[in-house]
Amino acid sequence: MEADLRAEQSVTEMARSINLSVSRFQHLFKSETGMCASEYLLRLRIHKARRLLETTDLSVKQVALGVGVHDMSHFIKNFRRVTGHTPKRYRVLFHSEAALAVGV
């Protein structure tokens, strides 16, 4: 999953790639990670998006596309659900906190 976050990866394809049934794959995945595969992938994408917002000047749309999300409303909604902030607000807060940390 982590290798290419932009790739569309279905649970069926993931299960098939390691010769498991979908239900067995889902059960094992959740027992190992504590969440279903789709939530895990979403959190990987949000984590990568946070890093891009912190370290680049890419637009929010470019960040979303860069992590494999094509629907901006879903991206913003899920980003807010995971981080507590919209992507734009997250960037502003991150940069203001970073400036305070270095004494600017």
C-alpha distances in whole Angstrom, upper triangle without the diagonal:
4,6,6,6,9,8,10,8,10,11,13,11,9,12,14,12,13,16,16,18,16,18,18,14,14,17,15,12,15,17,15,13,16,14,13,9,10,12,9,7,10,11,8,10,13,13,12,15,17,17,18,21,22,22,23,25,23,24,22,21,20,18,16,16,14,11,11,14,17,20,21,23,20,18,21,22,18,18,22,21,19,21,24,25,24,22,26,27,25,25,29,29,27,29,32,31,30,34,35,34,35,38,38
4,6,6,9,10,12,11,14,14,17,15,13,16,18,15,16,20,20,22,20,22,21,17,17,20,18,15,17,19,16,14,17,16,15,12,13,13,10,8,11,11,7,9,12,11,10,13,15,14,15,18,19,19,20,23,21,22,20,20,19,16,16,15,13,10,12,14,18,20,21,23,20,18,21,22,18,18,21,21,18,19,23,23,23,21,24,25,22,23,27,26,24,26,29,28,27,30,32,30,32,35,35
4,6,9,9,12,11,15,16,18,15,13,17,18,15,16,20,21,23,21,24,23,19,20,22,20,17,20,22,19,17,21,19,18,15,15,16,14,11,14,14,10,11,15,14,12,15,17,16,16,19,21,20,20,23,21,23,21,21,19,17,16,16,13,11,12,15,18,21,22,25,22,20,23,24,21,20,24,24,21,23,26,26,25,23,26,28,25,25,28,29,26,28,31,30,29,32,34,32,33,37,37
4,5,6,9,10,13,15,17,14,13,17,18,16,18,21,22,23,21,24,24,20,20,23,22,19,21,23,21,19,22,20,18,15,14,16,14,11,13,14,10,10,14,13,11,13,16,15,15,18,20,19,19,21,19,20,19,18,16,14,14,12,10,8,9,12,15,18,19,22,19,17,20,22,19,19,23,23,20,22,25,25,24,21,24,26,24,23,27,28,25,27,30,30,29,32,34,33,34,37,36
4,6,8,9,12,14,17,15,14,17,19,17,19,22,22,23,21,23,23,19,19,22,21,18,19,22,20,18,20,17,16,13,12,13,11,8,9,11,8,6,10,11,9,10,14,14,13,16,18,18,18,20,17,18,16,15,14,12,11,10,8,5,6,9,12,15,16,18,16,14,17,18,15,15,19,19,17,18,22,21,20,18,21,23,21,21,24,25,23,25,28,28,27,30,32,31,32,35,35
4,6,9,12,15,17,15,15,19,20,18,21,23,24,24,22,24,25,21,21,24,24,20,22,25,23,21,23,20,18,15,13,15,14,10,11,13,11,9,12,13,11,12,15,15,14,17,19,19,18,19,16,17,15,14,12,11,9,8,7,5,4,7,10,13,14,17,15,13,17,18,16,16,20,20,19,20,23,22,20,18,21,23,22,21,25,26,24,26,29,29,29,31,34,33,34,37,36
4,6,10,13,14,12,12,16,16,15,17,20,21,21,19,22,23,19,19,23,22,19,21,24,22,21,23,20,18,14,13,15,14,11,12,15,13,11,15,16,14,15,19,19,18,20,23,22,22,23,20,20,19,17,16,15,13,11,10,9,7,10,12,15,17,19,17,16,19,20,18,19,22,22,21,23,26,25,24,21,24,27,25,25,29,30,28,30,33,33,32,35,37,36,37,40,40
4,6,10,11,10,11,14,15,14,17,19,19,19,16,19,21,17,17,21,21,18,20,23,22,20,22,19,16,12,11,14,14,10,12,15,13,12,15,17,16,17,20,21,20,22,25,25,24,25,22,22,20,18,17,16,14,12,13,11,8,10,11,13,16,18,15,15,19,19,17,18,22,21,21,23,26,25,24,22,25,27,26,26,30,31,29,31,34,34,34,37,39,38,40,42,42
4,7,8,7,7,10,11,11,13,15,15,16,13,16,17,14,14,17,17,14,17,20,19,17,19,16,13,10,9,12,12,9,11,14,13,13,16,17,17,18,21,22,22,24,26,26,26,28,25,25,23,21,20,19,16,15,15,13,10,12,14,16,19,20,17,17,21,21,18,19,23,22,21,23,26,26,25,24,27,29,27,28,32,32,30,33,36,35,35,38,40,39,40,43,43
4,5,5,6,9,10,11,13,14,13,13,10,13,15,12,11,15,16,13,15,19,18,17,18,15,12,9,8,12,12,10,13,16,15,15,18,20,19,21,24,25,25,27,29,30,29,31,28,27,25,23,23,22,19,18,18,16,13,14,16,17,20,21,18,18,22,21,19,21,24,22,21,25,27,28,27,26,29,31,29,30,34,34,33,35,38,37,37,41,42,41,43,46,46
4,5,5,6,8,10,11,12,11,10,7,9,11,8,8,12,12,10,12,15,15,15,16,13,10,7,8,11,11,11,13,16,15,16,19,20,21,22,25,26,26,28,30,31,31,33,30,30,27,26,26,24,21,21,21,18,16,17,19,20,23,23,20,20,23,22,19,22,24,22,21,25,27,28,28,27,31,32,30,32,35,35,34,36,39,38,38,42,43,42,44,47,47
4,5,5,6,9,10,10,9,8,6,9,11,9,10,13,14,13,15,18,18,18,19,17,13,11,12,15,15,14,17,19,19,20,22,24,24,25,28,29,29,31,34,34,34,36,33,33,30,28,28,27,24,23,24,21,18,19,21,22,25,26,22,23,27,26,23,25,28,26,25,29,31,32,31,30,34,36,34,35,39,38,37,40,43,42,42,45,47,45,47,50,50
4,5,5,6,9,10,10,10,9,12,13,10,12,15,15,14,17,19,19,19,20,18,15,12,13,16,16,14,17,19,18,19,22,23,23,24,27,28,28,30,32,33,32,34,31,31,29,27,27,25,23,22,22,19,17,19,20,22,25,26,23,23,27,26,23,25,28,27,26,29,31,32,31,30,34,35,33,34,38,38,36,39,42,41,41,44,46,44,46,49,49
4,5,5,7,9,9,10,8,11,11,8,10,13,12,11,14,16,15,15,17,15,12,9,11,14,13,12,15,17,16,17,20,21,21,23,25,26,26,29,31,31,31,33,30,31,29,27,27,25,23,22,21,18,17,19,21,23,25,26,23,23,26,26,23,24,27,26,24,27,30,31,30,29,33,34,32,33,36,36,35,37,40,39,39,42,44,42,44,47,47
4,5,6,6,5,6,5,9,8,5,8,11,10,10,13,15,15,15,17,16,13,10,13,16,15,15,18,20,19,20,23,24,24,26,28,29,30,32,34,34,35,37,34,34,32,31,30,28,26,25,25,22,20,22,24,26,28,29,25,25,29,28,25,27,30,27,26,29,32,33,33,32,36,37,35,36,40,39,37,40,43,42,41,45,46,45,47,50,50
4,5,5,6,7,8,11,11,9,12,14,14,14,17,18,18,19,21,19,16,14,16,19,18,17,21,22,21,22,26,26,26,28,31,31,32,34,36,36,36,38,35,36,34,32,31,30,28,26,26,24,22,23,25,27,30,31,27,28,31,31,28,29,32,30,29,32,35,36,35,34,38,40,37,38,42,42,40,43,46,44,44,47,49,47,49,52,52
4,6,8,10,11,14,13,10,13,16,14,14,17,19,18,19,21,20,17,14,16,19,18,17,20,22,20,21,25,25,24,27,29,29,30,33,34,34,34,36,34,35,33,31,30,28,27,25,24,22,21,23,25,27,30,31,28,27,31,31,28,29,32,31,29,32,35,36,35,33,37,39,36,37,41,41,38,41,44,43,42,46,47,45,47,50,50
4,6,9,10,13,11,9,12,14,12,12,16,17,15,17,20,19,17,14,17,20,18,17,21,22,21,22,26,26,25,28,30,30,31,34,35,35,36,38,36,37,35,34,32,30,29,28,27,24,23,25,28,30,32,33,30,29,33,32,29,30,33,31,29,32,35,36,36,35,38,40,37,38,42,41,39,42,45,43,43,46,48,46,47,51,51
4,7,9,12,10,9,13,14,13,14,17,18,17,19,21,21,18,16,19,22,20,20,24,25,24,25,29,29,29,31,33,34,34,37,39,39,39,42,39,40,37,36,35,33,31,30,30,27,26,28,30,31,34,35,31,31,35,34,31,33,35,33,32,35,38,39,39,38,41,43,40,41,45,44,42,45,48,47,46,50,51,49,51,54,55
4,6,8,6,6,9,11,10,11,14,15,15,17,19,18,15,14,17,20,19,19,22,23,23,25,27,28,28,31,33,33,34,37,38,39,39,42,39,39,37,36,35,33,31,30,30,27,25,27,29,31,33,34,30,30,33,32,29,31,34,31,30,33,36,37,37,36,40,41,39,40,44,43,41,44,47,46,45,49,50,48,50,53,54
4,5,5,6,9,10,11,12,14,15,16,18,19,18,15,14,16,19,19,19,22,24,24,25,28,29,29,31,33,34,35,37,39,40,40,42,40,40,37,36,35,34,31,31,30,27,26,27,29,30,32,33,29,30,33,31,28,31,33,31,29,33,35,37,37,36,40,41,39,41,44,44,42,45,48,46,46,50,51,49,52,55,55
4,6,5,6,9,10,10,12,14,15,16,17,15,12,11,13,16,16,16,19,21,21,22,25,26,27,28,30,32,32,34,36,37,38,39,37,37,34,32,33,31,28,28,28,25,23,24,26,26,29,29,25,26,29,28,25,27,30,27,26,30,32,34,33,33,37,38,36,38,41,40,39,42,45,43,44,47,48,47,49,52,52
4,5,5,6,9,10,11,12,14,15,15,14,11,12,14,16,16,18,20,21,22,24,26,27,28,30,31,33,34,36,37,39,39,41,39,38,35,34,35,32,30,30,30,27,25,26,28,28,30,30,26,27,30,28,25,28,30,27,26,30,32,34,34,34,38,38,36,38,42,41,40,43,45,44,44,48,49,47,50,52,53
4,5,5,6,8,10,11,12,14,15,14,12,12,15,17,17,18,21,22,22,24,26,27,28,30,32,33,34,36,38,39,40,42,39,39,37,36,36,33,31,31,31,27,26,27,29,30,32,32,28,29,32,30,27,29,31,28,27,30,33,35,35,35,39,40,37,39,42,41,40,43,46,44,44,48,48,47,49,52,53
4,5,5,6,8,10,11,12,13,12,10,9,12,14,14,15,18,19,19,21,23,24,25,27,28,29,31,33,34,35,36,38,36,36,33,32,32,30,28,28,27,24,23,24,26,27,30,30,26,26,29,28,24,26,29,26,24,28,30,32,32,32,36,37,34,36,39,38,37,40,42,41,41,45,45,44,46,49,50
4,6,5,6,8,10,10,11,9,7,7,10,12,12,13,15,17,17,19,21,22,23,25,27,28,30,31,33,34,35,37,35,34,31,31,31,29,26,27,26,23,22,22,25,25,27,27,23,24,26,25,21,24,26,23,22,25,27,30,30,30,34,34,32,34,37,36,35,38,40,39,39,43,44,42,45,47,48
4,6,5,6,9,10,10,10,8,10,13,14,14,16,18,19,19,22,23,24,26,28,29,30,32,33,35,36,37,40,37,37,34,34,34,31,29,30,29,26,25,26,28,28,30,30,26,26,29,27,24,26,28,24,23,27,29,31,32,32,36,36,34,36,39,38,36,40,42,40,40,44,45,43,46,48,49
4,5,5,6,9,10,10,9,10,14,14,13,15,18,18,18,21,23,23,25,27,28,29,31,33,34,35,36,39,37,37,34,34,34,31,29,30,29,25,25,26,29,29,31,31,27,27,30,28,25,26,28,25,23,27,29,32,32,32,36,36,33,35,39,37,36,39,41,39,39,43,44,42,44,47,48
4,5,5,6,8,7,7,7,10,11,9,12,14,14,15,17,19,19,21,23,24,25,27,29,30,31,32,35,33,33,30,30,30,27,25,26,25,22,21,22,25,26,28,28,24,24,26,25,21,23,25,22,20,23,26,28,29,28,32,33,30,32,35,34,32,35,38,36,36,40,40,39,41,44,45
4,5,5,5,5,5,7,10,10,9,12,14,14,15,18,19,19,21,23,24,25,28,29,30,32,33,35,33,33,30,30,31,28,26,27,26,22,22,23,26,26,27,27,23,23,25,23,20,22,23,20,18,22,24,26,27,28,31,31,29,31,34,33,31,35,37,35,35,39,39,38,40,43,44
4,6,6,8,9,11,14,13,12,16,18,17,18,21,22,21,24,26,26,28,30,31,32,34,35,38,36,36,33,34,34,31,29,30,29,26,26,26,29,30,31,30,27,26,28,27,23,24,26,23,21,24,26,29,30,30,34,34,31,33,36,35,33,37,39,36,37,40,41,39,41,44,45
4,6,8,10,10,14,13,11,14,17,15,16,19,20,19,21,24,24,25,27,29,30,31,33,36,34,35,32,32,32,29,27,28,27,24,24,25,29,29,30,30,27,26,28,26,23,24,25,23,20,23,26,28,29,29,33,33,30,32,35,33,31,35,37,34,34,38,38,36,39,42,43
4,5,8,9,12,10,8,11,13,12,12,16,16,16,18,21,21,22,24,26,26,28,30,32,31,31,28,29,29,25,24,26,24,21,21,22,26,26,27,27,23,22,24,23,19,20,22,19,16,19,22,24,26,25,29,29,26,28,31,29,28,31,33,31,31,35,35,33,36,39,40
4,7,10,12,10,9,13,14,12,14,17,17,17,20,22,22,23,26,27,27,29,31,34,32,32,29,30,30,27,25,27,26,22,23,23,26,26,27,26,23,22,24,22,18,20,21,18,16,18,21,24,25,25,29,29,26,28,31,29,28,32,33,31,32,35,35,34,37,39,40
4,7,8,6,6,10,11,10,12,15,15,16,18,20,20,22,24,25,26,28,30,32,30,30,26,27,27,24,22,24,23,20,20,20,23,23,24,23,19,19,21,19,15,17,18,15,14,17,19,22,23,23,27,27,24,27,30,28,27,31,32,31,31,35,35,34,37,39,40
4,6,5,6,9,10,11,12,14,16,17,19,20,21,23,25,26,27,29,30,32,30,29,26,26,27,24,21,23,23,19,18,18,21,21,23,22,18,18,21,19,15,17,19,16,15,19,21,23,24,24,27,28,26,28,31,30,29,32,34,33,33,37,38,36,39,42,42
4,6,5,6,9,10,10,12,14,15,17,18,20,21,23,24,26,27,28,30,28,27,25,24,24,22,19,20,20,16,15,16,19,19,21,21,17,17,20,19,15,17,20,17,16,19,22,23,23,23,27,28,25,27,30,30,28,31,34,33,33,36,37,36,38,41,41
4,5,5,6,9,10,11,12,14,15,16,18,20,21,22,24,26,26,28,25,25,22,21,22,19,16,17,18,14,13,13,16,16,18,18,14,14,17,15,12,14,17,15,14,17,20,21,21,20,24,25,23,25,28,28,27,30,32,31,32,35,36,35,38,40,40
4,5,5,6,9,10,10,12,14,15,16,18,20,21,22,24,25,27,25,24,21,21,22,19,16,18,18,14,14,14,17,16,17,17,13,13,15,14,10,12,14,12,10,14,16,18,18,18,22,23,20,23,26,25,24,27,29,28,29,32,33,32,35,37,38
4,5,5,6,9,10,11,12,14,15,17,19,20,21,23,24,26,24,24,21,21,22,18,17,18,17,13,14,14,18,18,19,19,16,15,17,16,12,13,16,14,11,14,17,19,20,19,23,23,21,23,26,25,23,27,29,28,28,31,32,31,33,36,37
4,5,5,6,9,10,11,12,14,16,17,18,20,21,22,24,21,22,19,19,18,16,14,15,14,10,10,11,15,16,17,17,14,13,16,15,12,13,16,14,12,15,18,19,19,18,21,23,20,22,25,25,23,26,29,28,28,31,32,31,33,36,36
4,5,5,6,9,10,10,12,14,15,16,18,20,21,22,20,19,16,16,17,14,11,13,13,9,10,9,13,13,14,14,11,9,12,12,8,9,12,11,9,12,15,16,15,14,18,19,17,19,22,22,21,24,26,25,26,29,30,30,32,34,34
4,5,5,6,9,10,10,12,14,15,16,18,20,21,20,20,17,18,18,14,13,15,14,11,12,12,16,16,16,16,13,11,13,13,9,9,12,10,8,10,13,14,15,14,18,18,15,17,21,20,18,22,24,23,23,27,28,27,29,32,32
4,6,5,6,9,10,11,12,14,16,17,18,20,18,19,17,17,17,13,12,14,12,9,11,12,16,17,17,18,15,13,15,15,12,11,14,14,11,12,16,17,17,15,19,20,17,18,21,21,19,22,24,23,23,26,28,26,28,31,31
4,5,5,6,9,10,10,12,14,15,16,18,15,16,13,14,13,10,9,10,9,5,8,8,12,13,13,15,12,10,12,13,10,9,13,13,11,12,15,15,14,12,16,18,15,16,19,20,18,20,23,23,22,26,27,27,28,31,31
4,5,5,6,9,10,10,12,14,15,17,15,15,12,13,13,10,9,12,11,8,10,10,13,14,13,14,12,9,10,11,8,6,10,10,8,8,12,12,11,10,13,14,12,13,16,16,15,18,20,20,20,23,24,24,26,28,28
4,5,5,6,9,10,11,13,14,17,15,16,14,16,15,11,11,14,12,9,12,13,17,17,16,18,15,12,13,15,12,9,12,13,9,9,13,13,13,11,15,15,12,13,17,16,14,17,19,18,18,21,23,22,24,26,26
4,5,5,6,9,10,11,12,14,13,14,12,14,12,9,10,11,9,7,10,12,15,17,16,18,16,12,14,16,13,11,14,15,13,12,16,15,15,12,15,16,13,13,17,17,15,17,20,19,18,22,24,22,24,27,26
4,5,5,6,9,10,10,12,10,11,9,10,10,6,7,10,8,7,10,10,13,14,13,15,13,10,11,13,11,9,12,14,11,11,14,13,11,8,11,13,10,10,14,15,13,15,18,18,17,20,22,22,23,26,25
4,5,5,6,9,10,12,12,12,10,13,13,9,10,13,12,10,14,14,17,17,15,17,16,12,12,14,12,9,11,13,11,9,12,11,11,8,10,11,8,8,12,12,9,12,15,14,14,17,19,18,20,23,22
4,5,5,6,8,11,11,13,12,14,13,10,12,14,11,11,15,15,18,19,18,20,19,15,15,18,16,13,15,17,14,12,16,14,14,11,13,14,11,10,13,13,10,12,15,15,13,17,19,18,19,22,21
4,5,5,5,8,7,10,9,11,10,7,10,11,9,9,13,14,16,18,16,18,18,14,15,18,16,13,16,18,16,14,17,15,14,10,12,14,11,9,13,14,12,12,16,16,15,17,20,20,20,23,22
4,6,6,7,7,8,8,11,10,7,10,13,11,12,15,15,17,17,15,17,17,13,13,16,15,12,14,16,15,13,15,12,11,7,8,10,8,6,9,11,9,9,13,14,13,15,18,18,19,21,20
4,6,8,10,12,11,15,14,11,14,16,14,14,18,18,20,21,19,21,20,17,16,19,18,14,16,18,16,13,16,14,13,10,11,11,9,6,9,10,7,7,11,11,10,12,15,14,15,18,17
4,7,9,12,13,15,13,11,14,16,14,14,18,19,21,22,20,23,22,19,19,22,20,17,19,21,19,17,19,17,17,13,13,15,12,9,12,13,10,10,13,14,11,13,17,16,16,19,18
4,5,9,10,13,10,9,13,14,12,14,17,18,19,21,18,21,22,18,18,21,20,17,19,22,20,18,21,18,16,13,13,15,13,10,12,14,12,11,15,16,14,16,19,19,19,21,19
4,6,9,11,10,9,13,14,13,15,18,18,19,20,18,20,21,18,17,21,21,18,20,23,21,19,21,18,16,12,11,14,13,10,12,14,13,11,15,17,15,16,20,20,20,22,20
4,6,8,6,6,10,10,10,12,15,15,15,17,14,18,18,15,15,19,19,16,18,21,20,19,21,18,15,11,11,14,14,11,13,16,15,14,18,19,18,19,23,23,23,25,23
4,5,5,6,9,10,10,13,14,13,14,14,12,15,16,13,13,17,17,15,17,20,19,18,19,16,13,10,9,13,13,10,13,16,15,15,18,20,19,20,23,24,25,27,24
4,5,5,6,9,10,11,12,11,11,12,9,11,12,9,9,13,13,11,13,16,16,15,16,13,10,7,7,11,11,10,12,15,14,15,18,19,19,21,24,24,25,27,25
4,5,5,6,8,10,11,9,8,9,7,10,12,9,10,13,14,13,15,18,18,17,19,16,12,10,10,14,14,13,16,18,18,19,22,23,23,25,27,28,29,31,29
4,5,5,6,9,10,10,10,12,10,14,14,11,13,16,16,14,17,20,19,19,20,18,15,12,12,16,15,14,17,19,18,19,22,23,23,24,27,28,28,30,28
4,5,5,6,9,9,10,12,10,13,13,10,11,14,14,12,15,17,16,15,18,15,13,9,11,14,13,12,15,17,16,16,20,21,20,22,25,25,26,28,27
4,5,5,6,5,7,8,7,10,10,7,9,12,11,10,13,15,15,15,17,15,12,9,12,15,14,14,17,19,18,19,22,23,23,25,27,28,29,31,30
4,5,5,5,6,9,9,12,12,9,12,15,14,13,17,19,18,18,21,19,16,13,15,18,17,17,20,22,21,22,25,26,25,28,30,30,31,34,32
4,6,7,9,12,12,15,15,12,14,17,15,14,18,19,18,18,21,19,17,14,16,19,17,16,20,21,20,21,24,25,24,26,29,28,29,32,31
4,6,9,11,12,14,13,10,13,15,13,12,16,17,15,16,19,18,16,13,16,18,16,16,20,21,19,21,24,24,24,26,29,28,29,32,31
4,6,9,11,14,12,10,13,15,13,13,17,18,17,18,21,20,17,15,18,21,19,19,23,24,23,24,27,28,27,30,32,32,33,36,35
4,6,7,10,8,6,10,12,10,11,14,15,15,16,19,17,15,13,16,19,18,18,21,23,22,24,27,27,27,30,32,32,33,36,34
4,6,9,8,8,11,13,13,13,16,17,18,19,21,19,16,15,17,20,19,20,23,24,24,26,28,29,29,32,34,34,35,38,36
4,6,5,6,9,10,11,12,14,15,17,18,19,17,14,14,16,19,19,19,22,24,24,26,28,29,29,32,34,34,36,38,36
4,5,5,6,8,10,10,12,14,15,16,17,15,11,11,12,15,16,16,19,20,21,22,25,26,27,28,30,31,33,35,33
4,5,5,6,9,10,11,12,14,15,15,14,11,11,13,15,16,17,19,21,22,24,25,26,28,30,31,32,34,36,34
4,6,5,6,8,10,10,12,14,14,14,11,12,14,16,16,18,20,21,22,24,26,27,28,30,32,32,34,36,35
4,6,5,6,8,10,11,12,13,12,9,9,12,14,13,15,17,18,19,21,23,24,24,27,28,29,31,33,32
4,6,5,6,9,10,10,11,9,6,7,9,11,11,13,15,16,17,19,21,21,23,25,26,27,29,31,30
4,6,5,6,9,10,10,9,8,9,12,13,13,16,17,18,19,21,23,23,25,27,28,29,31,33,32
4,5,5,6,8,9,10,9,10,13,14,13,16,18,18,18,21,23,23,24,27,28,28,31,32,32
4,5,5,6,7,7,6,7,10,11,9,12,14,14,14,17,19,19,20,23,24,24,27,29,28
4,5,5,5,5,5,7,10,10,9,12,14,13,14,17,19,18,20,23,23,24,27,28,28
4,6,6,8,9,11,14,13,12,16,17,16,17,20,21,21,23,26,26,26,29,31,30
4,6,8,10,11,14,13,11,15,17,15,15,19,20,19,21,24,24,24,27,29,29
4,5,8,9,12,10,8,11,13,12,12,15,16,15,17,20,20,20,23,25,25
4,7,10,12,10,9,12,13,12,13,16,17,16,18,21,21,21,24,26,26
4,6,8,6,6,9,10,9,11,14,14,14,17,19,19,20,23,24,24
4,5,5,6,9,10,10,12,14,15,16,18,20,21,22,24,26,24
4,6,5,6,9,10,10,12,14,15,16,18,20,21,23,24,23
4,5,5,6,9,10,11,13,14,16,17,19,20,22,23,21
4,5,5,6,8,10,11,12,14,15,17,18,20,21,20
4,6,5,6,9,10,10,12,14,15,16,18,20,19
4,5,5,6,9,10,10,12,14,15,17,18,17
4,6,5,6,9,10,11,12,14,16,17,15
4,6,5,6,8,10,11,12,14,15,14
4,6,5,6,9,10,10,13,14,14
4,5,5,6,9,10,11,12,11
4,5,5,6,9,10,11,9
4,5,5,6,9,10,10
4,5,5,7,9,9
4,5,5,6,5
4,5,5,6
4,6,8
4,6
4
